[in-house]
Amino acid sequence: MPRTIAIGDVHGCAKALRALIEAIQPQAEDLIVMLGDYVDRGPESRGVLDLLIDLRSRCRLVPILGNHDQMMLDALNGGPPFDWFECGGLQAIDSYGPGRDLALVPPRPAPVGQAGDPRPLVAEVGRDSRPRPPGLHRHVLLRRWLADGA
């Protein structure tokens, strides 16, 4: 029988989310509703996003954008990052690599083709030609998916 499972306020705690996912053993017909606040405060915001990307292929997943996720998107889209930094954004940036450089976190991507286009989304990889950490494109896709509710 399919289950509906709600999970909220992960706040960068990938280890705890991983343990929870292992405990509930989601099946393809299960619906997991993520109640937002995937990033900030905890040490592994990037790891949380990796887990959600993988989870999307295992079950039905409905992500809801939380206020911390929105602050991250606002800062990455050129808004002043100071509110985000005060709410745990520095820990989120640290999970992408050393240096506390906002450019380590991927920018918001642009869609391919028209609305409903089944092809994958592509990302603007960065504002410059510096190399990005491996797997960064996956985070861009998840951020697009989380932000647009696709």
FIBA-970412 format. One record per residue (C-alpha): x, y, z. Coordinates in pm, whole numbers, plus 32768, in hexadecimal, padded with zeros to 4 digits. Layout:
N
((X Y Z))
...
//
This chain:
150
((8000 8000 8000))
((8090 8157 7FA4))
((80F5 823C 80BE))
((80FD 83B6 80DD))
((8226 842A 81A8))
((8273 8593 8206))
((83D4 8601 8261))
((842B 8762 82C6))
((8543 8845 8334))
((8671 8772 82D5))
((8752 88A8 82EB))
((888E 8813 8258))
((888B 86D4 832A))
((88CC 85CF 821E))
((892D 84BE 8315))
((87DE 84D7 83C8))
((871C 84E3 8280))
((87DC 83B3 81FE))
((8786 82F2 833E))
((8617 8352 831E))
((8608 82E7 81B1))
((86AC 819B 8208))
((85B2 8167 8323))
((847C 81A7 824F))
((84FF 80ED 811A))
((8430 81B3 801C))
((8393 80EE 7F01))
((833C 816A 7DA3))
((81CD 819D 7DFC))
((8215 8260 7F3D))
((81E9 83D9 7F44))
((82E8 84A1 8009))
((8294 860E 8040))
((83C6 86DA 809E))
((8354 8806 816A))
((8475 88EB 8115))
((85AA 8971 81C1))
((869D 8879 8127))
((87CA 895E 814D))
((8875 8A31 825A))
((88E6 8A03 83BF))
((8960 8898 83A3))
((8AAE 8836 830B))
((8A32 877D 81D5))
((893C 884C 8107))
((89D8 87C8 7FC7))
((89B6 8664 8049))
((8845 869D 8093))
((880E 8710 7F2D))
((88C6 85DA 7EAF))
((87E2 84FD 7F7E))
((86AA 85A9 7EF8))
((8724 8582 7D93))
((8757 840E 7DCB))
((860F 83EB 7E87))
((8551 847C 7D60))
((85A8 8343 7C97))
((852F 8257 7DAB))
((83D4 82DE 7DF7))
((82E3 83FA 7DB2))
((8376 8535 7E4B))
((82CB 8683 7E7B))
((83BA 8794 7EF0))
((8335 88D0 7F8D))
((841E 89F9 7F8F))
((846C 8A6E 80F0))
((84D4 8BC8 8160))
((8643 8B5F 8182))
((863E 8ACD 8023))
((85A2 8C0F 7FA3))
((86AC 8CE2 8052))
((87B5 8C0F 7FA4))
((8712 8C3E 7E51))
((86EA 8DB5 7E8E))
((885B 8DD9 7EE8))
((88C6 8D0C 7DB9))
((87EB 8DE0 7CD8))
((8899 8F21 7D40))
((87DA 8F80 7E79))
((8895 8FF0 7FAF))
((891A 8EB5 8056))
((893A 8F3E 81B7))
((87E9 8EC1 823A))
((8836 8D69 81AC))
((8992 8D6B 8248))
((88FD 8DBD 839D))
((8807 8C9A 837D))
((8908 8B8D 8330))
((8965 8BDF 81CA))
((8AD9 8BDA 821B))
((8ABC 8A6D 8285))
((8A09 8A22 813D))
((8B1F 8AC8 8075))
((8C27 8A0C 813F))
((8B87 88C3 80D4))
((8BE6 8915 7F6B))
((8D56 8949 7FB5))
((8E51 8A24 8069))
((8E62 8B9A 804A))
((8CFE 8C06 809B))
((8CD7 8C78 7F34))
((8B6F 8CA6 7EC2))
((8BE5 8C49 7D63))
((8C1B 8AE1 7DDA))
((8AA1 8AB3 7DE7))
((8A11 8A85 7C89))
((8943 8B9A 7BEA))
((87D9 8B65 7B8A))
((87B9 8AB8 7A38))
((86F1 8B14 7907))
((85F1 8A1D 7875))
((8621 896B 772B))
((8514 89B0 7628))
((83AE 89FD 7681))
((82E5 89AE 77B8))
((82AB 883A 77D6))
((83E1 87E8 7709))
((8447 8688 777C))
((85B9 86C2 7738))
((8696 86FD 7866))
((86D0 8859 78EB))
((881F 88F9 78AB))
((88DA 89E6 7989))
((89B4 8B0F 7960))
((8AE1 8A70 7A06))
((8B67 8BB0 7A98))
((8BAF 8D1B 7A77))
((8D17 8CCE 7A1B))
((8DEB 8BAE 799E))
((8E66 8B2D 7AEE))
((8E3E 89B4 7B15))
((8D17 8944 7BE7))
((8D11 8821 7CDD))
((8CA4 86D0 7C49))
((8B2D 8694 7C49))
((8AD8 8804 7C5E))
((89F0 87F1 7B30))
((890F 8703 7BF4))
((88D9 880F 7CF9))
((887E 890A 7BEE))
((8775 881D 7B69))
((86E6 87DA 7CC3))
((86E3 894C 7D16))
((8625 898D 7BD3))
((8534 8877 7C25))
((8504 88EF 7D8B))
((84D9 8A5A 7D27))
((83E7 8A1D 7C09))
((8326 88FE 7CA3))
((8360 8829 7B6E))
//
